[in-house]
Amino acid sequence: MNVHESEKIAGMLTELGYQSCSAVEEADIIVFNTCCIRDTAEKHILGNIGDVKHLKKENPFLIVAVVGCMTQQKGMSENLKKKFPFVSIVLGTDNLSDLTLAVRQIEEKNKKFFSCIHDTPDVDVQKDSPLYRTSGTNAWVNIMYGCNNFCTYCIVPYVRGRERSRSPQAVLSEVSDLLKQGYPEITLLGQNVDSYSYEGHDFTYLLEKIAEMDSKFRLRFMTSHPKDFNSRVIDVIASCPNICNNIHLPVQSGSNRVLKLMNRHYTRERYLEIIDEIRSKIPNVGITSDIMTGFPTETDEDFYDTVSLMEKVRFSNAFTFVYSPRKGTVAAQMEQLPKKVKQERITELVKIQNRISAEISKDYLGRTEEILVEDVSPKHQNSVCGRTESGRLVTFAGAPELVGKFVNVKIDSARSSALFGRII
């Protein structure tokens, strides 16, 4: 989500005549696109903002802007202005389009500070923003904004607002244009894509309409929520060859007690039912997840419920992380676990997932997979890399000219979650 919003920011600045530069010291404008999902991320951002103070002293005309989730928190705009007086622009999550106006006012009218935070987000405020796409072969497409779930650990509904879905016409038109431009992969974005709803049209309608488009491309989406993920979505994926057999379905915890405290609205048993249905209908599916440990009051029994779920599901990959309290959320007021306990548990989760990923990698040996070449390999000379339909990264010998093309690759070896092969 933030990567795509950064593309919008870069697009607006490009239209104003700015060009990207490789070193922050060379910049005439610096934009911090912030995230506040975890406390550690917010602290990191504040540290980075402070690091450019000396650049403002060296160049009085430097424009420093702070935008995104973090600024939407109550009182944050005023706090930023007070703590970092060299910051010129502060914008919220749903008014990025005001960046153009803000920069112009500072350039032309010598205005020292421009701040605009929307209390009532509008889904259309960003629809016409120019884009400077930076994700290579993949193009991100927002289908909705905001979230209605109010998980007790999450600040997103408070900073991004309630769910607002884009019209199917707007989404389909954007996807059609991207395919005409030659993008071989489209990823639909939303905090909870499965709850997409616009005048009677749901997420499966979007998937089917996009899959019908006459082009060779892959369609992915993120993120799904187990409480809304249903049989109709599974059936559409199974019946449409260009929708990837790769599903990211965050479970967060394997303990029913913890899931209830998280306000996730599903049980361990229901999650496992969904996994069973996915695997029964979609061959060679790759299932990934988000898994949290260290949630307030999590016991050893709760933790090992999560471990047993990981062993049962066998995710091809999982983003494992330690719970981080966020001010303003319900969970931040609960009894917190010691840091040592959190660290011990996350270390064990990472070890378990690494083992499972390595074991799954061995299942690919000898297979021939269609790969979308995404980039030149950063670690292997004269090689390129790309992903299987199920989302596994494969590296193989090839020229840069292959980037953006589909090739058939036979998998010869595996190292942990990474696969290696040769074009056939």
C-alpha positions as CSV (number, residue, x, y, z in Angstrom):
1,M,0.0,0.0,0.0
2,N,2.7,2.5,1.0
3,V,4.8,1.6,-2.0
4,H,1.9,2.4,-4.3
5,E,1.3,5.7,-2.5
6,S,4.9,6.6,-2.9
7,E,4.5,6.1,-6.7
8,K,1.7,8.6,-6.5
9,I,3.9,11.1,-4.7
10,A,6.7,10.6,-7.2
11,G,4.2,11.1,-10.0
12,M,3.0,14.5,-8.7
13,L,6.6,15.7,-8.1
14,T,7.6,14.6,-11.6
15,E,4.7,16.7,-13.1
16,L,6.1,19.6,-11.1
17,G,9.4,19.2,-12.8
18,Y,11.3,17.3,-10.2
19,Q,13.4,14.3,-10.9
20,S,14.4,11.4,-8.6
21,C,18.0,11.5,-7.3
22,S,20.2,8.8,-5.8
23,A,21.4,10.6,-2.8
24,V,19.4,12.6,-0.2
25,E,22.1,15.3,-0.1
26,E,21.3,16.1,-3.7
27,A,17.5,16.6,-3.2
28,D,15.5,19.8,-3.5
29,I,12.5,18.1,-1.9
30,I,12.4,15.2,0.5
31,V,9.1,13.4,1.2
32,F,8.7,11.0,4.1
33,N,5.8,8.7,3.4
34,T,5.1,7.3,6.9
35,C,3.7,4.2,8.4
36,C,2.6,3.9,12.0
37,I,1.4,0.3,12.1
38,R,4.1,-0.5,14.7
39,D,5.7,1.7,17.3
40,T,9.1,0.8,16.1
41,A,8.3,2.0,12.6
42,E,7.2,5.4,14.0
43,K,10.3,5.8,16.0
44,H,12.4,5.0,13.0
45,I,10.6,7.6,10.9
46,L,11.1,10.3,13.5
47,G,14.8,9.5,13.6
48,N,15.0,9.7,9.9
49,I,13.3,13.1,9.8
50,G,15.7,14.4,12.4
51,D,18.6,13.2,10.3
52,V,17.9,15.7,7.5
53,K,17.9,18.8,9.8
54,H,21.5,19.6,8.8
55,L,20.5,19.5,5.1
56,K,17.9,22.3,5.7
57,K,20.6,24.4,7.3
58,E,22.9,23.9,4.3
59,N,20.1,24.6,1.8
60,P,17.4,27.0,3.1
61,F,15.3,26.3,0.0
62,L,15.0,22.6,0.7
63,I,11.4,21.4,1.1
64,V,10.8,18.7,3.6
65,A,7.4,17.0,3.6
66,V,5.9,14.4,5.9
67,V,2.8,12.5,4.7
68,G,1.0,9.2,5.3
69,C,-0.5,7.3,8.3
70,M,1.6,8.7,11.0
71,T,0.5,12.3,10.4
72,Q,-3.2,11.3,10.6
73,Q,-2.9,10.6,14.3
74,K,-4.5,13.2,16.6
75,G,-2.1,16.1,17.4
76,M,0.7,14.7,15.2
77,S,0.7,17.6,12.8
78,E,1.2,20.1,15.6
79,N,3.9,17.8,17.2
80,L,5.8,17.6,14.0
81,K,5.8,21.4,13.5
82,K,7.0,21.9,17.1
83,K,9.7,19.2,17.1
84,F,10.9,19.6,13.5
85,P,10.4,23.3,12.6
86,F,12.3,22.7,9.3
87,V,9.4,20.5,8.0
88,S,7.5,22.4,5.4
89,I,4.6,20.2,4.6
90,V,2.4,17.8,6.6
91,L,-0.4,15.9,4.8
92,G,-2.7,13.1,5.9
93,T,-3.4,9.7,4.3
94,D,-6.3,10.7,2.0
95,N,-5.1,14.1,0.7
96,L,-1.9,13.3,-1.0
97,S,-3.2,15.1,-4.0
98,D,-2.7,18.4,-2.0
99,L,1.0,17.8,-2.3
100,T,1.1,19.6,-5.6
101,L,-0.7,22.7,-4.2
102,A,1.5,22.6,-1.1
103,V,4.8,22.6,-3.1
104,R,3.6,25.4,-5.4
105,Q,2.6,27.6,-2.5
106,I,5.9,27.2,-0.8
107,E,7.8,27.8,-4.1
108,E,5.7,30.7,-5.4
109,K,4.4,32.4,-2.2
110,N,7.3,31.5,0.1
111,K,4.8,30.0,2.5
112,K,6.7,28.4,5.3
113,F,4.3,25.6,6.4
114,F,1.4,23.8,4.7
115,S,-0.7,21.3,6.7
116,C,-3.9,19.6,5.7
117,I,-5.4,16.6,7.5
118,H,-8.8,15.2,6.4
119,D,-11.2,14.2,9.2
120,T,-13.7,12.7,6.7
121,P,-11.7,10.8,4.1
122,D,-13.0,10.7,0.5
123,V,-12.3,7.7,-1.6
124,D,-11.9,9.8,-4.7
125,V,-9.3,12.3,-3.5
126,Q,-6.4,10.3,-5.0
127,K,-8.1,8.8,-8.1
128,D,-6.6,11.3,-10.5
129,S,-3.1,11.5,-9.0
130,P,-0.4,11.0,-11.6
131,L,1.8,7.9,-11.1
132,Y,5.5,7.3,-11.3
133,R,5.5,3.5,-11.2
134,T,8.6,2.0,-9.6
135,S,7.6,-1.7,-9.1
136,G,9.0,-3.0,-12.3
137,T,6.9,-5.7,-13.9
138,N,4.1,-5.3,-11.4
139,A,1.5,-2.6,-11.3
140,W,-0.4,-1.9,-8.0
141,V,-4.1,-1.0,-8.3
142,N,-6.1,0.3,-5.3
143,I,-9.6,-1.2,-5.2
144,M,-10.5,0.3,-1.8
145,Y,-9.3,2.3,1.1
146,G,-9.7,2.1,4.9
147,C,-10.7,-0.6,7.2
148,N,-13.8,-1.5,9.3
149,N,-12.3,-4.4,11.4
150,F,-10.9,-2.7,14.4
151,C,-8.5,-5.4,15.4
152,T,-7.5,-4.5,19.0
153,Y,-3.8,-4.2,18.1
154,C,-4.2,-2.2,14.9
155,I,-4.3,1.6,14.4
156,V,-5.2,1.5,10.7
157,P,-9.0,2.2,11.0
158,Y,-8.1,5.3,13.1
159,V,-5.6,6.8,10.6
160,R,-7.0,5.5,7.3
161,G,-10.7,5.7,8.1
162,R,-13.6,3.4,7.3
163,E,-13.8,1.2,4.2
164,R,-14.5,3.1,0.9
165,S,-14.5,1.0,-2.3
166,R,-13.7,2.4,-5.8
167,S,-16.2,1.9,-8.5
168,P,-15.7,-1.2,-10.7
169,Q,-15.6,1.0,-13.7
170,A,-12.6,3.0,-12.3
171,V,-10.7,-0.2,-11.3
172,L,-11.4,-2.0,-14.6
173,S,-10.4,1.1,-16.6
174,E,-7.1,1.4,-14.8
175,V,-6.3,-2.3,-15.2
176,S,-7.1,-2.2,-18.9
177,D,-4.8,0.8,-19.4
178,L,-2.0,-0.9,-17.5
179,L,-2.3,-4.1,-19.6
180,K,-2.2,-1.9,-22.8
181,Q,1.0,-0.4,-21.4
182,G,2.4,-3.9,-21.2
183,Y,2.4,-4.7,-17.5
184,P,2.5,-8.5,-17.1
185,E,1.3,-8.5,-13.5
186,I,-1.4,-6.6,-11.7
187,T,-1.8,-6.6,-7.9
188,L,-5.1,-5.4,-6.4
189,L,-4.7,-3.6,-3.1
190,G,-6.9,-3.0,-0.1
191,Q,-6.7,-3.4,3.7
192,N,-9.3,-6.1,3.3
193,V,-10.0,-6.8,-0.4
194,D,-12.6,-9.5,0.4
195,S,-15.0,-6.9,1.8
196,Y,-14.9,-4.8,-1.4
197,S,-18.5,-3.6,-2.1
198,Y,-19.8,-1.1,-4.6
199,E,-23.4,-0.8,-5.6
200,G,-24.1,-4.5,-5.4
201,H,-20.7,-5.6,-6.9
202,D,-18.4,-7.6,-4.7
203,F,-14.7,-8.8,-4.9
204,T,-15.5,-11.9,-7.0
205,Y,-17.1,-9.6,-9.6
206,L,-13.9,-7.6,-9.9
207,L,-11.8,-10.7,-10.1
208,E,-13.9,-12.3,-12.8
209,K,-14.1,-9.1,-14.9
210,I,-10.3,-8.5,-14.8
211,A,-9.6,-12.2,-15.5
212,E,-11.7,-11.9,-18.7
213,M,-9.4,-9.2,-20.2
214,D,-7.7,-10.3,-23.3
215,S,-4.0,-10.3,-22.4
216,K,-1.3,-12.5,-21.1
217,F,-0.9,-11.4,-17.5
218,R,-1.0,-12.5,-13.8
219,L,-3.4,-11.2,-11.3
220,R,-2.7,-11.1,-7.6
221,F,-4.3,-9.4,-4.6
222,M,-3.7,-8.4,-1.0
223,T,-4.7,-8.4,1.7
224,S,-7.4,-10.9,2.6
225,H,-9.2,-11.4,5.9
226,P,-10.2,-14.9,7.1
227,K,-13.6,-13.6,8.3
228,D,-14.6,-12.5,4.8
229,F,-12.6,-14.9,2.6
230,N,-15.2,-17.3,1.2
231,S,-15.9,-20.2,-1.2
232,R,-16.8,-17.9,-4.1
233,V,-13.4,-16.3,-4.0
234,I,-11.7,-19.7,-3.9
235,D,-13.9,-20.9,-6.9
236,V,-13.0,-17.9,-9.0
237,I,-9.3,-18.3,-8.4
238,A,-9.6,-22.0,-9.2
239,S,-11.5,-21.3,-12.5
240,C,-9.4,-18.4,-13.8
241,P,-5.9,-19.4,-15.1
242,N,-4.5,-15.9,-14.9
243,I,-5.4,-15.4,-11.2
244,C,-2.3,-16.7,-9.3
245,N,-2.6,-19.7,-7.1
246,N,-1.0,-17.7,-4.3
247,I,-3.1,-16.6,-1.4
248,H,-2.0,-14.4,1.5
249,L,-4.3,-15.1,4.4
250,P,-3.1,-13.6,7.7
251,V,-3.9,-15.8,10.7
252,Q,-2.1,-13.7,13.4
253,S,-2.5,-16.4,16.1
254,G,-3.5,-20.1,16.4
255,S,-5.1,-19.6,19.8
256,N,-8.9,-19.0,19.9
257,R,-8.5,-17.1,23.2
258,V,-6.0,-14.7,21.6
259,L,-8.0,-14.4,18.4
260,K,-11.0,-13.3,20.4
261,L,-8.9,-10.7,22.3
262,M,-7.6,-9.5,18.9
263,N,-11.2,-9.1,17.7
264,R,-10.5,-11.1,14.6
265,H,-14.0,-12.7,14.3
266,Y,-12.9,-16.2,13.3
267,T,-11.7,-19.3,15.1
268,R,-8.7,-21.5,14.7
269,E,-11.1,-24.2,13.4
270,R,-12.7,-21.9,10.8
271,Y,-9.3,-20.9,9.6
272,L,-8.2,-24.5,9.1
273,E,-11.5,-25.2,7.3
274,I,-10.7,-22.4,4.8
275,I,-7.2,-23.8,4.3
276,D,-8.6,-27.3,3.6
277,E,-11.1,-25.9,1.0
278,I,-8.4,-23.9,-0.7
279,R,-6.1,-26.9,-1.0
280,S,-8.9,-29.2,-2.2
281,K,-9.8,-26.8,-5.1
282,I,-6.5,-25.1,-6.1
283,P,-3.6,-27.5,-7.0
284,N,-0.1,-26.4,-6.0
285,V,-1.4,-23.4,-4.1
286,G,1.1,-21.2,-2.2
287,I,-0.4,-20.0,1.1
288,T,1.4,-17.2,3.0
289,S,0.5,-15.5,6.2
290,D,1.2,-12.9,8.9
291,I,1.8,-14.4,12.4
292,M,2.1,-12.4,15.6
293,T,3.6,-13.4,18.9
294,G,3.8,-11.6,22.2
295,F,0.2,-10.3,22.2
296,P,-0.9,-9.1,25.6
297,T,-1.6,-12.1,28.0
298,E,-0.4,-14.7,25.5
299,T,0.4,-17.8,27.5
300,D,2.7,-20.7,26.7
301,E,-0.4,-22.7,25.7
302,D,-1.5,-19.9,23.4
303,F,1.9,-19.7,21.8
304,Y,2.1,-23.4,21.1
305,D,-1.4,-23.3,19.6
306,T,0.2,-21.0,17.0
307,V,3.1,-23.3,16.6
308,S,0.8,-26.3,16.0
309,L,-1.2,-24.3,13.5
310,M,2.0,-23.5,11.6
311,E,2.9,-27.1,11.5
312,K,-0.5,-28.2,10.3
313,V,-1.0,-25.5,7.6
314,R,2.7,-25.4,6.4
315,F,2.8,-21.9,5.0
316,S,5.1,-21.5,2.1
317,N,6.2,-18.3,3.7
318,A,5.1,-16.2,6.7
319,F,5.8,-12.7,8.0
320,T,6.4,-13.4,11.7
321,F,6.6,-10.4,14.0
322,V,6.4,-9.4,17.7
323,Y,3.4,-7.5,18.9
324,S,4.1,-3.7,19.3
325,P,1.7,-1.6,21.4
326,R,0.1,1.3,19.5
327,K,-1.2,4.2,21.5
328,G,-5.0,4.6,21.0
329,T,-5.7,0.9,20.4
330,V,-7.5,-1.4,22.9
331,A,-4.5,-3.9,23.2
332,A,-2.2,-1.1,24.3
333,Q,-4.2,-1.0,27.5
334,M,-3.9,-4.8,28.2
335,E,-1.2,-6.5,30.3
336,Q,2.0,-6.6,28.3
337,L,4.5,-9.5,28.1
338,P,8.2,-9.1,29.0
339,K,10.5,-8.3,26.1
340,K,12.6,-11.5,26.8
341,V,9.5,-13.7,26.4
342,K,8.6,-12.0,23.1
343,Q,12.1,-12.4,21.8
344,E,12.3,-16.1,22.7
345,R,9.0,-16.8,21.0
346,I,9.7,-14.9,17.8
347,T,13.1,-16.7,17.5
348,E,11.3,-20.1,17.7
349,L,8.6,-19.0,15.1
350,V,11.3,-17.9,12.6
351,K,13.2,-21.1,13.1
352,I,10.0,-23.2,12.5
353,Q,8.9,-21.3,9.4
354,N,12.4,-21.4,7.9
355,R,12.4,-25.2,8.2
356,I,9.0,-25.5,6.7
357,S,9.9,-23.2,3.8
358,A,13.0,-25.2,3.1
359,E,11.0,-28.5,3.2
360,I,8.4,-27.1,0.7
361,S,11.3,-25.9,-1.6
362,K,12.3,-29.5,-2.0
363,D,8.9,-30.3,-3.4
364,Y,9.7,-28.1,-6.4
365,L,12.9,-30.0,-7.4
366,G,12.5,-31.5,-10.9
367,R,9.4,-29.4,-11.7
368,T,9.1,-27.1,-14.7
369,E,7.5,-23.8,-13.7
370,E,6.4,-20.8,-15.7
371,I,8.3,-17.8,-14.3
372,L,7.6,-14.1,-14.8
373,V,11.1,-12.6,-14.9
374,E,11.0,-9.6,-12.5
375,D,14.6,-8.4,-12.3
376,V,18.3,-9.0,-12.7
377,S,19.5,-11.0,-9.8
378,P,21.3,-8.8,-7.3
379,K,23.4,-11.7,-6.0
380,H,24.2,-13.9,-9.0
381,Q,26.1,-12.8,-12.1
382,N,24.5,-13.2,-15.5
383,S,21.3,-14.3,-13.9
384,V,17.7,-13.0,-13.5
385,C,15.0,-13.8,-11.0
386,G,11.3,-14.1,-11.0
387,R,8.4,-15.9,-9.3
388,T,6.4,-19.0,-9.8
389,E,2.6,-18.5,-10.0
390,S,2.5,-19.7,-6.3
391,G,4.9,-16.9,-5.3
392,R,8.3,-18.7,-4.9
393,L,11.4,-16.8,-6.0
394,V,13.5,-18.6,-8.6
395,T,17.0,-17.5,-9.9
396,F,18.4,-18.7,-13.2
397,A,20.9,-17.8,-15.9
398,G,19.5,-15.2,-18.3
399,A,20.0,-11.8,-19.9
400,P,18.4,-8.5,-18.7
401,E,16.3,-8.5,-21.8
402,L,14.2,-11.3,-20.3
403,V,12.8,-9.0,-17.6
404,G,9.0,-8.7,-18.1
405,K,8.8,-11.9,-20.1
406,F,7.3,-15.3,-19.2
407,V,9.8,-18.3,-19.5
408,N,9.6,-22.0,-18.5
409,V,12.3,-22.9,-15.9
410,K,13.2,-26.4,-14.6
411,I,14.0,-26.3,-10.9
412,D,17.3,-28.0,-10.2
413,S,18.2,-27.0,-6.7
414,A,16.9,-25.3,-3.6
415,R,18.3,-23.3,-0.6
416,S,15.8,-22.6,2.1
417,S,13.0,-20.7,0.5
418,A,15.0,-19.8,-2.7
419,L,14.9,-21.9,-5.8
420,F,17.4,-22.2,-8.7
421,G,16.9,-23.6,-12.2
422,R,17.5,-23.2,-15.9
423,I,15.4,-22.1,-18.8
424,I,14.1,-25.0,-21.0
